[in-house]
Amino acid sequence: MGLNYAYGRGLDKPEAIRLVRDAVERGVTFFDTAEAYGPFTNEEIVGEALAPMRDRVVIATKFGFQDGDATKGQDSRPERIRAVADAALKRLKTDRIDLFYQHRVDPNVPMEDVAGTVKDLIAQGKVRHFGLSEASVTSIRRAHAVQPVAALQSEYSLWWREPEQQILPTLEELGIGFVPFSPLGKGFLTGKIDASTSFAKDDFRNIVPRFSQQARAANQALVQLLATIASARQATPAQIALAWLLAQKPWILPIPGTTKLARLEENLGAASIELSAQELTQIHDTLSRIKVEGDRYPPQLAARAGK
């Protein structure tokens, strides 16, 4: 997403394509996009970048917003899902979508109709697997009863652990994988953001309560915890945050984004860090004493999650 959307000025298309291909050459096999990232331009970047190596990678994209525009509200009518699939196949320069997520649950369309439509697309060979994003336990169960859900994508990190309460137990019960987005807290857990940081005018974080100046100052305690463990392990705070996620369940696959090759390589380094039981206990005990300040979404966006 961040290659061209939501975090200020992204990369020029040739730079973005180069970075995606660099990721493949370093062993990355899973790429996450959506029609709403742009709209459409992110799928075009991913499609062009991965076309020469399509059989080496897994591509996930998403449907669920009116005209592919996240500002217009949800639209998961069956005819819209089918149209998005056909358009995404062209933009992605591929003959199949490996994982097709509903971007947000549409309260106006029964989940059974959504899952049934994706089931038909799977039967046609246009889609391989069905996914949901920011869905509730009820929606997950309703969808899974019609078409097995392969993965749920929702926010999860050291500073947003709400999925541990009901979502993770449900996924484990049903055999559904979990794909945490914003595993680095939209950049905060890297330790590169503090109360004095300013964001570009069109950066999404300007409207996120958790990124207010007051909240950034209050939440530094979490970054200090990561920095302490990172220093002892000769790692970075970002690597420890990712290693913590990887340690939670073997079926969790975080998707950190970046626009920089150095950060890509740093993130990949987390896969070789295995946190000890003592370190995990230290993190758990410290987190229990830290109250994260600020909501993760402004009200209008929070209303879309957990349906």
SERO-4910 file (N, C-alpha, C, O; in steps of 0.05 Angstrom, whole numbers):
BEGIN
 pado doro    nc1    nc2    nc3   cac1   cac2   cac3    cc1    cc2    cc3    oc1    oc2    oc3
  Met    A     16    -24      0      0      0      0     17     25      0     12     44    -15
  Gly    A     37     25     17     53     49     20     70     57     -4     82     79     -4
  Leu    A     72     39    -24     87     47    -48     76     72    -61     91     87    -73
  Asn    A     49     75    -59     37     98    -73     13    109    -59     -1    127    -70
  Tyr    A      7    100    -34    -19    107    -23    -17    110      7     -5     93     21
  Ala    A    -29    131     18    -36    134     47    -13    146     64    -19    156     86
  Tyr    A     12    144     55     34    153     72     50    175     59     75    175     59
  Gly    A     36    194     47     51    216     34     60    207      6     51    187     -5
  Arg    A     78    222     -5     88    216    -32    102    189    -32    120    184    -17
  Gly    A     93    172    -50    105    146    -52    128    146    -72    141    166    -76
  Leu    A    133    123    -84    154    120   -103    144    125   -131    121    120   -137
  Asp    A    161    134   -149    155    134   -177    152    105   -186    164     87   -174
  Lys    A    136    100   -207    130     73   -215    154     56   -220    155     33   -211
  Pro    A    175     66   -234    198     49   -239    212     41   -213    222     19   -210
  Glu    A    213     60   -194    226     54   -168    210     33   -153    221     15   -140
  Ala    A    184     35   -154    166     16   -140    169    -12   -151    171    -31   -137
  Ile    A    170    -13   -178    173    -39   -191    200    -51   -184    202    -75   -179
  Arg    A    221    -35   -183    247    -45   -176    247    -56   -147    260    -77   -142
  Leu    A    234    -42   -129    234    -51   -101    219    -78    -98    228    -95    -84
  Val    A    196    -81   -112    181   -106   -111    199   -129   -121    199   -150   -110
  Arg    A    213   -124   -143    230   -145   -155    254   -151   -136    262   -174   -134
  Asp    A    264   -130   -124    285   -135   -104    276   -153    -82    291   -170    -72
  Ala    A    251   -149    -74    240   -166    -52    238   -195    -61    245   -213    -45
  Val    A    230   -200    -86    229   -227    -95    257   -240    -95    260   -263    -87
  Glu    A    276   -225   -104    303   -235   -105    315   -241    -78    334   -257    -75
  Arg    A    303   -229    -57    312   -234    -30    294   -255    -16    296   -259      9
  Gly    A    277   -268    -31    262   -290    -20    233   -285    -12    219   -303     -2
  Val    A    223   -260    -16    195   -254    -10    177   -267    -31    182   -265    -55
  Thr    A    156   -280    -22    139   -294    -41    110   -286    -39     93   -295    -55
  Phe    A    103   -268    -20     75   -261    -15     72   -231    -17     85   -216     -3
  Phe    A     55   -222    -36     51   -193    -40     21   -186    -38      4   -199    -48
  Asp    A     16   -164    -23    -11   -156    -16    -17   -129    -28     -3   -110    -24
  Thr    A    -39   -128    -44    -47   -103    -56    -78   -101    -54    -90   -118    -41
  Ala    A    -89    -81    -67   -118    -77    -67   -126    -57    -88   -110    -40    -95
  Glu    A   -150    -60    -99   -159    -40   -119   -160    -13   -107   -157      7   -121
  Ala    A   -166    -11    -80   -170     15    -67   -144     30    -63   -145     54    -56
  Tyr    A   -121     18    -66    -96     32    -62    -89     48    -88    -75     38   -105
  Gly    A   -100     71    -88    -96     88   -112   -120    106   -117   -118    130   -111
  Pro    A   -143     96   -126   -149     68   -133   -133     58   -157   -124     73   -174
  Phe    A   -130     32   -158   -121     16   -180    -91     17   -186    -80     -3   -195
  Thr    A    -77     39   -180    -49     41   -188    -31     21   -175    -11     12   -186
  Asn    A    -38     14   -149    -21     -5   -135    -22    -33   -149     -1    -46   -151
  Glu    A    -45    -41   -157    -48    -67   -171    -31    -66   -197    -19    -86   -205
  Glu    A    -32    -43   -211    -17    -41   -236     13    -44   -230     27    -57   -246
  Ile    A     23    -31   -209     51    -33   -202     58    -62   -196     78    -73   -206
  Val    A     43    -75   -179     48   -103   -171     47   -121   -195     63   -139   -198
  Gly    A     27   -117   -212     24   -134   -236     48   -132   -255     58   -152   -264
  Glu    A     56   -108   -260     79   -104   -278    105   -115   -266    121   -127   -279
  Ala    A    108   -110   -240    133   -119   -226    135   -149   -226    157   -160   -229
  Leu    A    113   -163   -221    114   -192   -216    108   -209   -241    111   -233   -240
  Ala    A    100   -196   -263     94   -211   -287    116   -230   -296    110   -253   -303
  Pro    A    142   -222   -295    163   -240   -304    168   -263   -285    181   -283   -292
  Met    A    158   -262   -261    163   -282   -241    137   -291   -227    137   -299   -204
  Arg    A    116   -291   -242     89   -296   -231     87   -323   -217     74   -325   -196
  Asp    A     99   -344   -227     96   -370   -215    113   -374   -190    111   -395   -177
  Arg    A    129   -354   -183    145   -356   -159    132   -342   -135    143   -344   -113
  Val    A    109   -329   -139     98   -313   -118     68   -318   -114     55   -330   -131
  Val    A     58   -308    -92     30   -309    -85     21   -280    -84     33   -263    -71
  Ile    A     -1   -274    -98    -12   -246    -99    -39   -246    -86    -57   -261    -93
  Ala    A    -43   -228    -67    -69   -223    -54    -79   -195    -62    -63   -176    -63
  Thr    A   -104   -193    -69   -117   -167    -73   -144   -167    -60   -153   -187    -49
  Lys    A   -158   -145    -62   -183   -141    -47   -205   -127    -63   -200   -112    -81
  Phe    A   -229   -134    -55   -253   -120    -65   -269   -109    -41   -263   -116    -19
  Gly    A   -289    -92    -47   -306    -85    -25   -313    -55    -22   -328    -48     -4
  Phe    A   -301    -38    -38   -308     -9    -36   -321      1    -62   -315     -9    -84
  Gln    A   -338     20    -59   -352     31    -82   -332     43   -102   -316     60    -95
  Asp    A   -333     34   -127   -315     43   -148   -286     41   -140   -269     55   -152
  Gly    A   -280     23   -122   -252     20   -114   -241     43    -97   -217     45    -94
  Asp    A   -259     59    -87   -251     84    -73   -259     80    -43   -282     79    -36
  Ala    A   -239     78    -26   -244     73      3   -259     96     16   -269     92     38
  Thr    A   -260    119      4   -274    142     16   -304    141     11   -319    156     23
  Lys    A   -313    122     -7   -341    122    -15   -358    101      0   -382    100     -4
  Gly    A   -346     85     17   -361     65     31   -360     38     18   -349     35     -4
  Gln    A   -372     18     30   -370    -10     22   -389    -16     -2   -410     -4     -5
  Asp    A   -381    -36    -18   -397    -46    -39   -388    -75    -45   -369    -78    -61
  Ser    A   -401    -94    -34   -395   -122    -39   -418   -137    -52   -422   -161    -47
  Arg    A   -433   -123    -68   -454   -136    -84   -441   -157   -102   -419   -152   -112
  Pro    A   -453   -180   -106   -441   -201   -123   -432   -191   -150   -410   -199   -159
  Glu    A   -448   -174   -163   -440   -164   -190   -414   -147   -188   -398   -146   -206
  Arg    A   -412   -132   -166   -388   -116   -162   -364   -133   -157   -342   -128   -167
  Ile    A   -367   -154   -141   -344   -172   -135   -334   -184   -161   -310   -186   -166
  Arg    A   -353   -193   -178   -345   -206   -203   -330   -186   -221   -310   -193   -234
  Ala    A   -340   -161   -222   -327   -140   -238   -299   -134   -228   -281   -130   -244
  Val    A   -296   -132   -202   -270   -126   -190   -250   -149   -197   -227   -144   -204
  Ala    A   -259   -174   -195   -242   -196   -201   -232   -194   -230   -208   -197   -235
  Asp    A   -249   -189   -249   -241   -188   -277   -222   -165   -282   -202   -167   -296
  Ala    A   -228   -141   -269   -210   -118   -273   -183   -123   -260   -163   -115   -271
  Ala    A   -183   -135   -236   -158   -140   -222   -140   -159   -238   -116   -156   -238
  Leu    A   -152   -180   -250   -137   -199   -265   -121   -184   -288    -98   -191   -293
  Lys    A   -134   -165   -300   -121   -150   -322    -99   -132   -310    -77   -132   -321
  Arg    A   -105   -118   -289    -85   -100   -278    -61   -115   -267    -38   -106   -269
  Leu    A    -66   -139   -256    -45   -155   -244    -31   -172   -265    -11   -186   -259
  Lys    A    -40   -171   -290    -27   -186   -312    -25   -216   -305     -4   -228   -308
  Thr    A    -47   -227   -296    -46   -255   -287    -72   -269   -295    -92   -256   -302
  Asp    A    -73   -295   -293    -97   -310   -299   -111   -320   -274   -132   -333   -275
  Arg    A   -100   -314   -250   -113   -321   -225   -104   -303   -202    -82   -293   -202
  Ile    A   -123   -298   -184   -117   -284   -160   -114   -305   -138   -132   -320   -132
  Asp    A    -90   -305   -126    -85   -326   -106   -102   -324    -81   -111   -344    -70
  Leu    A   -106   -299    -72   -121   -295    -48   -138   -270    -52   -127   -248    -56
  Phe    A   -164   -272    -50   -183   -250    -56   -197   -244    -30   -215   -258    -21
  Tyr    A   -190   -221    -19   -202   -212      7   -226   -194      2   -227   -178    -16
  Gln    A   -246   -196     20   -265   -175     24   -252   -154     42   -245   -159     64
  His    A   -248   -129     31   -232   -109     45   -245   -101     71   -231    -98     91
  Arg    A   -271    -96     71   -286    -91     96   -313   -104     92   -324   -104     70
  Val    A   -324   -114    114   -351   -126    113   -372   -106    105   -372    -83    115
  Asp    A   -389   -113     86   -410    -95     76   -436   -102     92   -447   -124     88
  Pro    A   -446    -84    108   -470    -89    124   -495    -93    107   -515   -103    117
  Asn    A   -494    -85     82   -517    -86     65   -518   -111     47   -537   -115     32
  Val    A   -498   -128     49   -497   -152     33   -492   -176     51   -472   -177     65
  Pro    A   -510   -196     51   -506   -219     69   -479   -232     63   -471   -236     40
  Met    A   -466   -240     85   -439   -253     82   -441   -278     65   -423   -285     51
  Glu    A   -464   -292     67   -468   -316     51   -467   -310     21   -457   -326      5
  Asp    A   -477   -287     13   -476   -279    -15   -448   -272    -24   -440   -279    -47
  Val    A   -433   -259     -6   -405   -253    -13   -389   -278    -16   -375   -282    -36
  Ala    A   -391   -296      4   -375   -321      3   -384   -338    -21   -367   -351    -33
  Gly    A   -410   -339    -27   -419   -354    -49   -409   -344    -76   -403   -359    -94
  Thr    A   -406   -317    -78   -396   -306   -103   -366   -313   -106   -358   -320   -128
  Val    A   -351   -311    -85   -323   -318    -87   -320   -348    -92   -302   -357   -106
  Lys    A   -338   -364    -80   -337   -393    -86   -341   -398   -115   -327   -416   -127
  Asp    A   -359   -384   -128   -363   -387   -157   -338   -379   -173   -330   -392   -192
  Leu    A   -324   -357   -164   -300   -348   -177   -278   -369   -174   -261   -373   -192
  Ile    A   -277   -382   -151   -258   -404   -147   -264   -427   -166   -245   -438   -178
  Ala    A   -289   -434   -169   -297   -455   -187   -290   -449   -216   -283   -467   -232
  Gln    A   -290   -423   -223   -283   -414   -250   -253   -413   -255   -244   -409   -277
  Gly    A   -238   -415   -233   -209   -414   -236   -197   -386   -235   -173   -382   -238
  Lys    A   -214   -366   -230   -204   -338   -229   -192   -332   -202   -174   -314   -200
  Val    A   -200   -345   -181   -191   -341   -154   -183   -368   -142   -196   -388   -148
  Arg    A   -163   -368   -126   -154   -393   -113   -164   -395    -84   -173   -416    -75
  His    A   -163   -373    -69   -170   -374    -41   -186   -349    -33   -183   -327    -45
  Phe    A   -203   -351    -13   -220   -330     -3   -209   -320     24   -201   -335     41
  Gly    A   -209   -293     27   -200   -281     52   -219   -259     61   -235   -249     45
  Leu    A   -217   -252     86   -232   -230     98   -213   -210    111   -190   -218    117
  Ser    A   -221   -185    115   -204   -166    128   -220   -151    149   -242   -141    143
  Glu    A   -210   -149    173   -223   -134    195   -251   -144    200   -269   -129    207
  Ala    A   -255   -170    197   -282   -182    201   -285   -192    230   -265   -198    243
  Ser    A   -310   -193    239   -316   -203    266   -317   -233    266   -317   -246    244
  Val    A   -317   -245    289   -320   -274    292   -345   -283    278   -345   -304    265
  Thr    A   -367   -269    282   -393   -277    270   -391   -278    239   -399   -297    227
  Ser    A   -379   -257    228   -376   -256    199   -357   -278    189   -362   -290    168
  Ile    A   -336   -283    203   -317   -304    196   -331   -331    195   -328   -346    175
  Arg    A   -347   -337    215   -361   -363    216   -382   -365    194   -385   -386    182
  Arg    A   -396   -344    189   -417   -344    168   -404   -349    140   -414   -364    124
  Ala    A   -381   -335    135   -368   -338    110   -356   -366    107   -358   -379     86
  His    A   -344   -376    128   -329   -402    128   -349   -425    123   -341   -445    112
  Ala    A   -374   -422    131   -394   -443    127   -401   -446     98   -411   -467     90
  Val    A   -397   -425     82   -404   -426     53   -380   -432     36   -381   -450     19
  Gln    A   -358   -418     42   -333   -423     27   -310   -420     48   -307   -399     60
  Pro    A   -294   -441     51   -272   -440     71   -255   -414     68   -246   -408     46
  Val    A   -251   -401     90   -235   -376     90   -206   -385     95   -200   -398    114
  Ala    A   -189   -377     76   -161   -384     78   -145   -366     98   -127   -375    112
  Ala    A   -153   -340     98   -137   -321    114   -155   -298    123   -173   -290    109
  Leu    A   -149   -288    147   -160   -263    156   -138   -242    158   -116   -248    169
  Gln    A   -142   -219    146   -123   -197    149   -135   -176    167   -155   -164    160
  Ser    A   -122   -171    189   -130   -150    207   -106   -138    221    -84   -149    219
  Glu    A   -109   -116    234    -86   -103    248    -79   -119    273    -97   -128    288
  Tyr    A    -54   -123    277    -44   -137    301    -15   -130    304      1   -133    285
  Ser    A     -8   -122    328     20   -115    334     23   -113    364      4   -117    378
  Leu    A     47   -105    372     51   -101    401     34    -79    412     30    -77    436
  Trp    A     25    -61    395      8    -39    406    -21    -40    397    -36    -21    400
  Trp    A    -29    -63    385    -57    -69    380    -61    -99    383    -58   -114    363
  Arg    A    -69   -108    407    -70   -136    413    -99   -146    416   -103   -169    426
  Glu    A   -118   -131    408   -146   -138    411   -152   -165    397   -169   -180    408
  Pro    A   -140   -173    375   -146   -199    362   -141   -223    381   -153   -244    376
  Glu    A   -125   -219    401   -119   -242    419   -144   -251    434   -145   -274    443
  Gln    A   -163   -233    437   -186   -239    455   -205   -260    442   -211   -280    455
  Gln    A   -213   -255    417   -232   -274    404   -223   -283    377   -229   -306    369
  Ile    A   -210   -266    362   -203   -272    334   -184   -295    333   -189   -315    318
  Leu    A   -161   -294    347   -141   -315    344   -151   -342    353   -146   -362    339
  Pro    A   -166   -345    375   -177   -371    381   -196   -382    360   -196   -406    354
  Thr    A   -212   -364    348   -230   -373    326   -215   -382    302   -221   -403    290
  Leu    A   -194   -368    294   -178   -376    271   -165   -402    276   -164   -419    258
  Glu    A   -154   -406    300   -141   -431    306   -161   -455    305   -155   -476    294
  Glu    A   -185   -450    315   -206   -471    314   -213   -478    286   -217   -502    280
  Leu    A   -215   -459    268   -225   -463    241   -202   -469    221   -208   -476    198
  Gly    A   -177   -466    230   -155   -471    211   -151   -449    191   -144   -455    168
  Ile    A   -155   -425    200   -152   -401    182   -126   -387    189   -120   -382    212
  Gly    A   -111   -379    169    -86   -364    173    -92   -335    180   -113   -325    174
  Phe    A    -72   -322    193    -76   -294    201    -53   -278    189    -30   -284    191
  Val    A    -61   -256    176    -43   -238    163    -45   -210    176    -62   -194    167
  Pro    A    -28   -204    195    -29   -178    209    -18   -156    190      4   -157    181
  Phe    A    -35   -135    186    -25   -111    173    -16    -92    195    -23    -94    218
  Ser    A     -1    -72    187     11    -53    206     26    -67    229     22    -60    252
  Pro    A     42    -87    223     55   -102    244     76    -85    259     85    -92    281
  Leu    A     84    -62    247    102    -44    259     88    -18    269    100      3    272
  Gly    A     62    -21    273     47      1    284     48     26    266     52     48    276
  Lys    A     45     22    240     47     43    220     73     59    223     73     84    220
  Gly    A     94     45    230    120     57    233    129     64    261    153     69    266
  Phe    A    110     66    279    116     75    306    136     56    321    153     65    335
  Leu    A    132     30    317    148     11    331    177      9    321    193     -6    333
  Thr    A    183     23    300    211     23    290    229     40    308    253     38    307
  Gly    A    217     58    324    233     76    340    241    101    325    256    117    336
  Lys    A    231    104    301    239    128    285    219    151    287    223    172    274
  Ile    A    198    147    302    177    167    305    175    176    334    174    158    352
  Asp    A    175    202    340    170    211    367    152    235    366    140    241    346
  Ala    A    149    249    389    130    271    391    137    294    372    119    310    366
  Ser    A    162    296    364    170    319    346    167    312    317    171    330    300
  Thr    A    161    288    310    159    280    282    136    294    268    114    296    279
  Ser    A    140    303    244    118    314    228    114    297    203    134    286    192
  Phe    A     89    294    195     82    277    172     75    294    148     67    317    151
  Ala    A     77    283    124     69    297    100     39    304    102     24    290    116
  Lys    A     31    324     87      4    334     89    -17    313     83    -38    312     95
  Asp    A    -10    295     64    -30    274     56    -24    247     69    -33    226     59
  Asp    A     -9    247     91     -3    223    105    -27    215    123    -36    232    138
  Phe    A    -36    191    120    -59    180    134    -56    184    165    -76    188    179
  Arg    A    -32    183    175    -28    183    204    -36    210    216    -39    212    240
  Asn    A    -39    231    200    -47    257    210    -75    256    223    -81    273    240
  Ile    A    -92    237    215   -119    236    226   -122    213    246   -145    207    255
  Val    A   -101    199    252   -102    176    270    -97    185    299    -76    196    304
  Pro    A   -116    182    317   -113    192    344    -87    181    358    -75    195    374
  Arg    A    -79    157    352    -55    145    364    -30    160    355     -9    156    367
  Phe    A    -32    176    334     -9    191    324    -10    220    331      5    236    320
  Ser    A    -28    228    349    -28    255    359     -1    259    374     11    240    383
  Gln    A      7    284    376     32    290    389     32    279    418     52    268    427
  Gln    A     10    283    432      8    274    459     10    243    461     24    233    478
  Ala    A     -3    229    443     -3    200    443     25    190    436     35    170    448
  Arg    A     38    202    417     65    194    410     85    196    433    102    179    437
  Ala    A     81    217    448     99    221    472     93    200    493    111    188    504
  Ala    A     67    194    497     60    175    518     67    147    511     73    130    528
  Asn    A     67    141    485     72    113    476    101    106    472    108     84    463
  Gln    A    119    124    479    148    119    476    157     96    494    177     83    489
  Ala    A    142     91    515    150     69    534    151     42    519    168     25    525
  Leu    A    133     39    500    133     14    484    158     12    467    169    -10    464
  Val    A    165     34    455    189     34    438    214     29    454    232     15    446
  Gln    A    215     40    478    238     36    496    241      7    504    263     -3    506
  Leu    A    219     -7    508    220    -36    513    232    -51    490    250    -67    494
  Leu    A    223    -45    466    235    -58    442    264    -51    439    280    -69    432
  Ala    A    271    -26    444    299    -18    441    317    -33    460    340    -40    454
  Thr    A    308    -37    485    324    -52    505    330    -80    496    352    -89    497
  Ile    A    309    -94    487    313   -122    478    329   -122    452    346   -140    449
  Ala    A    324   -103    434    339   -102    409    369    -98    414    385   -111    400
  Ser    A    376    -81    432    404    -76    438    418   -101    447    441   -106    439
  Ala    A    404   -116    464    417   -141    474    420   -162    453    438   -179    454
  Arg    A    402   -161    432    403   -181    411    418   -171    386    419   -185    366
  Gln    A    429   -147    387    442   -135    364    423   -134    340    430   -141    318
  Ala    A    399   -126    347    378   -124    327    366    -96    328    376    -79    343
  Thr    A    345    -91    313    331    -65    314    304    -69    327    293    -91    328
  Pro    A    292    -47    337    265    -49    348    245    -61    329    228    -77    337
  Ala    A    247    -54    303    228    -65    283    231    -95    281    211   -109    279
  Gln    A    255   -105    282    260   -134    280    249   -148    304    238   -170    301
  Ile    A    251   -136    327    240   -149    351    210   -149    350    197   -169    358
  Ala    A    198   -128    341    168   -126    338    158   -148    319    138   -160    325
  Leu    A    172   -152    297    164   -172    278    169   -200    289    153   -219    285
  Ala    A    192   -204    302    198   -230    314    178   -238    335    171   -261    338
  Trp    A    168   -218    350    147   -223    370    122   -234    356    110   -253    366
  Leu    A    114   -222    334     90   -231    320     94   -260    310     77   -277    312
  Leu    A    118   -265    298    124   -291    287    124   -313    309    119   -336    304
  Ala    A    130   -304    334    131   -323    356    103   -330    367    101   -349    383
  Gln    A     83   -316    360     56   -320    372     43   -346    362     34   -362    378
  Lys    A     43   -350    336     31   -374    324     46   -380    298     54   -361    284
  Pro    A     48   -406    291     62   -412    266     46   -405    241     57   -404    219
  Trp    A     20   -399    244      4   -392    221     -2   -362    219    -21   -353    207
  Ile    A     16   -346    232     14   -317    230     36   -307    210     59   -314    212
  Leu    A     27   -291    191     45   -280    170     43   -250    168     26   -240    153
  Pro    A     59   -235    183     57   -206    182     66   -195    154     82   -207    141
  Ile    A     54   -172    147     61   -160    121     71   -131    125     56   -112    119
  Pro    A     96   -128    133    106   -100    136    110    -88    108    119   -102     89
  Gly    A    104    -63    106    108    -49     81    132    -30     83    139    -22    105
  Thr    A    143    -23     60    165     -3     60    168      8     33    159     -3     13
  Thr    A    182     31     31    190     42      5    221     42      2    231     53    -17
  Lys    A    234     30     21    264     31     22    276      3     22    267    -14     38
  Leu    A    296     -1      6    309    -27      5    322    -34     32    320    -57     40
  Ala    A    334    -15     45    347    -21     71    326    -30     91    332    -48    107
  Arg    A    303    -18     91    282    -26    110    271    -54    102    265    -70    120
  Leu    A    269    -60     77    261    -86     68    280   -107     79    271   -127     90
  Glu    A    306   -102     76    326   -121     86    325   -123    117    329   -145    128
  Glu    A    320   -101    130    318   -101    159    294   -118    168    296   -135    186
  Asn    A    271   -114    154    248   -130    161    252   -160    157    244   -176    173
  Leu    A    265   -167    135    270   -195    129    288   -208    150    286   -232    155
  Gly    A    305   -191    162    323   -202    182    308   -212    207    319   -227    222
  Ala    A    284   -202    211    268   -211    234    262   -241    233    258   -253    254
  Ala    A    261   -252    209    254   -280    206    274   -299    219    269   -322    225
  Ser    A    299   -289    222    320   -305    234    324   -301    264    342   -312    276
  Ile    A    306   -284    276    308   -279    304    287   -295    319    263   -292    314
  Glu    A    296   -312    336    278   -328    353    279   -319    381    299   -323    395
  Leu    A    258   -306    390    258   -295    417    256   -318    438    242   -338    434
  Ser    A    271   -316    459    271   -336    480    246   -334    497    232   -313    496
  Ala    A    240   -355    512    217   -354    530    220   -331    551    201   -319    558
  Gln    A    245   -327    559    249   -305    578    244   -278    566    232   -260    579
  Glu    A    252   -274    541    246   -248    527    217   -245    522    206   -223    525
  Leu    A    203   -266    515    174   -264    510    160   -257    536    140   -242    536
  Thr    A    169   -269    558    157   -263    584    162   -234    592    145   -221    603
  Gln    A    187   -225    587    194   -197    593    175   -178    577    165   -158    588
  Ile    A    171   -184    552    153   -167    536    125   -168    547    112   -147    550
  His    A    115   -191    553     88   -194    563     85   -179    589     65   -164    593
  Asp    A    103   -182    607    101   -169    633    102   -139    631     88   -124    645
  Thr    A    120   -129    613    122   -100    610     97    -89    596     88    -68    604
  Leu    A     87   -103    576     63    -94    562     39    -92    581     22    -74    579
  Ser    A     38   -110    601     16   -109    620     16    -84    637     -5    -77    649
  Arg    A     39    -70    638     41    -46    653     39    -21    636     40      2    646
  Ile    A     38    -24    610     37     -2    592      9      2    580     -2    -17    569
  Lys    A     -2     25    583    -28     32    570    -23     48    545    -13     71    546
  Val    A    -29     36    522    -25     50    497    -46     72    495    -70     67    498
  Glu    A    -37     96    488    -55    119    487    -64    123    458    -49    120    439
  Gly    A    -89    130    455   -100    138    429   -113    115    414   -103     92    415
  Asp    A   -136    121    401   -150    101    385   -134     95    360   -119    113    350
  Arg    A   -137     72    348   -122     65    324   -134     76    299   -121     78    279
  Tyr    A   -160     84    300   -173     96    277   -189    120    286   -198    120    309
  Pro    A   -193    140    269   -213    160    274   -241    147    272   -244    126    260
  Pro    A   -262    159    284   -288    146    286   -299    136    260   -311    114    259
  Gln    A   -296    151    238   -309    143    213   -296    118    201   -310    102    187
  Leu    A   -271    113    207   -258     88    198   -261     65    218   -263     42    210
  Ala    A   -262     72    244   -267     51    264   -294     38    259   -297     14    265
  Ala    A   -313     53    249   -340     41    245   -340     19    224   -359      3    224
  Arg    A   -320     17    208   -319     -4    187   -307    -30    196   -311    -51    184
  Ala    A   -293    -29    218   -278    -52    227   -294    -69    247   -311    -59    261
  Gly    A   -289    -95    246   -301   -113    266   -330   -120    261   -344   -127    280
  Lys    A   -339   -117    236   -367   -122    229   -372   -152    223   -395   -160    218
***
